[in-house]
Amino acid sequence: METGSSSTDALCQGLTAAAAEVANAYRQAPTAEQAEVVTPELLAEAIDQFVQIVARLESDFAAARTSVSSEPEDMTQLIGYGLDLLNDLGQWAAQLNLTSTRPRIDALAVPLALWGVRRGGRLNNLEPVVNALAVAANATQEPRQLAQLVPVMGEIAAGAAEEIRQDLDQSNPARPWRILHLNRAIVATRANDPALMRKAFDDLIQALPTDAPGFFEEGMRQMEALDYPAPVREVMSEYHRRFQDGGALH
């Protein structure tokens, strides 16, 4: 399924297929039984129950003619639970050496997160979603595909839990909130789309004011090294100038 899609049917089919694939590999592997381990078979059952919940909620939304849950906290918990299931399934895929299955499992974090935030939930765990978006961005050089990722990354940022958005603890430079905004600005630049660049840059400045000057400084170096088109260079240069000589963006 496409990275930016939150199609319920596609999401549920992807979850079910991945769970079945891992469970089947587990049954065929010479793995010793461990009573306290959540096996892929148990995970497949949990994912099946999760899929049924998602389908029932979609039916309820359709009946109520709404796309947003009246219980956002419940939706937030459901997203978190789904991401936990994906994490466990991905770990089993790695353990069983399912090298082509693991990336598909990890990629499902994006449509799962989109489905949840578009229905009123919040993301308490950005890391698997940010990682999946980074993989998707690194997998293409096509400007059109990169351009499609930028608003998706924006939705994920907007759907982050308030505690994450406040970004009070900035001690970890690899924190997902920071990586998400830096990557989004980079992807917008690689898409060669000035309008997307401006939106991503403005959001970057708002979310990461202390990182912004360094980003635009490095951006100007990349403009020279990679010979970006003139409209792209103009936008980067404009934002870079606003931070020169210790100036602030207004």
C-alpha positions as CSV (number, residue, x, y, z in Angstrom):
1,M,0.0,0.0,0.0
2,E,1.1,3.6,-0.6
3,T,3.0,5.3,2.3
4,G,0.4,8.1,2.6
5,S,-2.6,5.8,2.5
6,S,-4.8,5.2,5.5
7,S,-7.2,2.9,3.6
8,T,-8.8,0.7,6.3
9,D,-9.1,-2.3,4.0
10,A,-5.5,-2.1,2.8
11,L,-4.2,-1.6,6.3
12,C,-6.1,-4.5,7.7
13,Q,-5.1,-6.7,4.8
14,G,-1.5,-5.8,5.3
15,L,-1.6,-6.5,9.0
16,T,-3.3,-9.9,8.5
17,A,-1.0,-11.0,5.7
18,A,2.2,-10.0,7.6
19,A,1.0,-11.8,10.7
20,A,0.1,-15.0,8.8
21,E,3.5,-15.0,7.0
22,V,5.5,-14.7,10.3
23,A,3.3,-17.3,12.0
24,N,3.7,-19.7,9.2
25,A,7.5,-19.3,9.2
26,Y,7.5,-19.8,13.0
27,R,5.6,-23.1,12.7
28,Q,8.1,-24.4,10.2
29,A,11.2,-23.2,12.1
30,P,13.0,-25.5,14.7
31,T,12.2,-23.1,17.5
32,A,12.0,-24.5,21.0
33,E,8.8,-23.8,22.8
34,Q,9.1,-21.1,25.5
35,A,6.1,-20.9,27.7
36,E,6.5,-17.2,28.6
37,V,7.2,-15.9,25.1
38,V,4.4,-14.3,23.0
39,T,4.7,-16.5,19.9
40,P,3.9,-15.3,16.3
41,E,0.8,-17.5,16.5
42,L,-0.4,-15.6,19.5
43,L,0.5,-12.3,17.8
44,A,-1.5,-13.3,14.8
45,E,-4.5,-13.9,17.0
46,A,-4.0,-10.5,18.7
47,I,-3.6,-8.8,15.3
48,D,-6.8,-10.5,14.1
49,Q,-8.6,-9.1,17.1
50,F,-7.1,-5.7,16.4
51,V,-8.2,-5.8,12.8
52,Q,-11.8,-6.7,13.9
53,I,-11.8,-3.7,16.2
54,V,-10.6,-1.4,13.4
55,A,-13.3,-2.7,11.1
56,R,-16.0,-2.3,13.7
57,L,-14.9,1.3,14.4
58,E,-15.0,2.1,10.7
59,S,-18.5,0.7,10.6
60,D,-19.5,2.8,13.5
61,F,-18.0,5.9,11.9
62,A,-19.9,5.3,8.7
63,A,-23.2,4.8,10.6
64,A,-22.6,8.0,12.5
65,R,-21.5,9.8,9.4
66,T,-18.3,11.0,11.0
67,S,-14.6,10.2,10.5
68,V,-13.5,11.3,14.0
69,S,-13.8,9.3,17.2
70,S,-15.8,10.7,20.1
71,E,-13.3,9.0,22.4
72,P,-9.9,10.4,21.3
73,E,-8.1,8.8,24.3
74,D,-9.4,5.4,23.3
75,M,-8.2,6.0,19.8
76,T,-4.8,7.1,21.1
77,Q,-4.5,3.9,23.1
78,L,-5.5,1.8,20.1
79,I,-2.8,3.4,17.9
80,G,-0.2,2.6,20.6
81,Y,-1.4,-1.0,20.9
82,G,-1.3,-1.4,17.1
83,L,2.3,-0.1,16.9
84,D,3.3,-2.4,19.8
85,L,1.9,-5.3,17.8
86,L,3.9,-4.3,14.8
87,N,7.1,-4.0,16.8
88,D,6.7,-7.5,18.3
89,L,5.9,-8.9,14.8
90,G,8.9,-7.2,13.3
91,Q,11.2,-8.6,15.9
92,W,9.9,-12.1,15.2
93,A,10.4,-11.5,11.5
94,A,14.0,-10.5,12.1
95,Q,14.6,-13.5,14.4
96,L,13.2,-15.8,11.7
97,N,15.4,-14.2,9.1
98,L,12.4,-13.0,7.1
99,T,14.5,-10.3,5.4
100,S,11.8,-9.2,2.9
101,T,9.0,-9.4,5.4
102,R,10.5,-7.1,8.1
103,P,10.5,-4.0,6.0
104,R,6.9,-4.5,5.0
105,I,5.9,-4.9,8.6
106,D,7.9,-1.7,9.6
107,A,6.3,0.2,6.8
108,L,2.8,-0.5,8.1
109,A,3.5,1.9,11.0
110,V,2.8,4.9,8.7
111,P,-0.7,3.9,7.4
112,L,-1.6,2.7,10.9
113,A,-0.6,6.0,12.5
114,L,-2.4,8.0,9.7
115,W,-5.5,6.0,10.3
116,G,-5.5,6.8,14.0
117,V,-4.6,10.5,13.9
118,R,-7.2,11.1,11.1
119,R,-9.8,9.7,13.5
120,G,-8.8,11.9,16.4
121,G,-6.1,9.9,18.1
122,R,-2.6,11.0,19.1
123,L,0.8,9.4,18.8
124,N,2.7,8.7,22.0
125,N,5.4,6.8,20.1
126,L,6.8,8.5,17.0
127,E,9.9,6.5,16.6
128,P,8.6,3.6,14.4
129,V,6.6,6.0,12.2
130,V,9.5,8.3,11.8
131,N,11.8,5.4,10.9
132,A,9.4,4.1,8.4
133,L,9.0,7.5,6.7
134,A,12.8,7.9,6.5
135,V,13.1,4.5,4.8
136,A,10.4,5.5,2.3
137,A,12.2,8.8,1.6
138,N,15.6,7.1,1.1
139,A,14.1,4.6,-1.2
140,T,13.3,7.1,-4.0
141,Q,14.8,10.0,-5.9
142,E,11.6,10.7,-7.7
143,P,10.4,14.3,-6.9
144,R,6.7,13.4,-7.3
145,Q,7.0,10.6,-4.7
146,L,9.0,12.7,-2.4
147,A,6.4,15.5,-2.6
148,Q,3.7,13.1,-1.6
149,L,5.7,12.2,1.6
150,V,5.9,15.8,2.8
151,P,2.2,16.3,3.8
152,V,2.2,12.8,5.3
153,M,5.1,13.8,7.5
154,G,3.2,16.9,8.4
155,E,0.2,14.9,9.5
156,I,2.3,12.7,11.7
157,A,3.9,15.8,13.3
158,A,0.5,17.3,13.9
159,G,-0.8,14.1,15.4
160,A,2.0,13.8,17.9
161,A,1.0,13.8,21.6
162,E,1.2,17.2,23.3
163,E,4.1,16.2,25.5
164,I,6.2,15.3,22.4
165,R,5.2,18.5,20.6
166,Q,6.3,20.6,23.6
167,D,9.8,19.1,23.1
168,L,10.9,20.1,26.6
169,D,13.8,17.6,26.9
170,Q,16.1,18.3,24.0
171,S,19.1,16.4,25.4
172,N,18.7,13.6,22.7
173,P,19.6,14.9,19.2
174,A,18.2,11.7,17.8
175,R,14.7,12.2,19.3
176,P,12.0,11.3,16.7
177,W,10.3,14.8,16.9
178,R,13.6,16.4,15.8
179,I,14.4,13.9,13.2
180,L,10.9,14.1,11.7
181,H,11.0,17.9,11.2
182,L,14.6,17.8,9.8
183,N,13.8,15.0,7.5
184,R,10.6,16.6,6.3
185,A,12.5,19.8,5.4
186,I,15.1,17.7,3.6
187,V,12.4,15.7,1.7
188,A,10.6,18.9,0.6
189,T,13.9,20.2,-0.7
190,R,14.7,17.0,-2.6
191,A,11.2,17.2,-4.1
192,N,12.3,20.5,-5.7
193,D,9.0,22.1,-4.6
194,P,9.3,25.7,-3.3
195,A,5.8,25.7,-1.8
196,L,6.4,22.5,0.1
197,M,9.8,23.8,1.2
198,R,8.3,27.0,2.7
199,K,5.7,25.1,4.7
200,A,8.2,22.5,5.9
201,F,10.8,25.3,6.7
202,D,8.2,27.4,8.6
203,D,7.2,24.3,10.7
204,L,10.9,23.4,11.3
205,I,11.5,26.9,12.7
206,Q,8.5,26.7,14.9
207,A,9.3,23.2,16.2
208,L,13.1,23.4,16.4
209,P,14.2,27.0,16.6
210,T,17.7,26.2,17.9
211,D,18.3,23.8,15.0
212,A,17.0,26.1,12.2
213,P,20.1,28.2,11.7
214,G,22.4,25.2,11.3
215,F,19.9,23.5,9.0
216,F,19.8,26.4,6.6
217,E,23.6,26.8,6.8
218,E,24.0,23.2,5.7
219,G,21.2,23.6,3.2
220,M,23.2,26.3,1.4
221,R,26.2,24.1,1.2
222,Q,24.1,21.3,-0.3
223,M,22.7,23.8,-2.9
224,E,26.2,24.3,-4.2
225,A,27.3,20.7,-4.0
226,L,24.2,19.1,-5.6
227,D,23.3,21.9,-8.1
228,Y,19.7,22.3,-7.2
229,P,17.3,24.1,-9.5
230,A,17.2,27.9,-9.2
231,P,13.8,28.1,-7.6
232,V,14.9,25.7,-4.9
233,R,18.1,27.6,-4.3
234,E,16.2,30.9,-4.0
235,V,14.0,29.5,-1.2
236,M,16.9,28.1,0.7
237,S,18.9,31.3,0.3
238,E,15.9,33.4,1.5
239,Y,15.6,31.4,4.7
240,H,19.3,31.3,5.2
241,R,19.6,35.1,5.0
242,R,17.0,35.5,7.7
243,F,19.3,33.8,10.2
244,Q,22.6,35.4,9.2
245,D,24.4,37.6,11.7
246,G,22.4,36.1,14.6
247,G,19.2,37.4,13.2
248,A,15.8,35.9,14.1
249,L,13.0,34.9,11.8
250,H,10.0,37.1,12.0
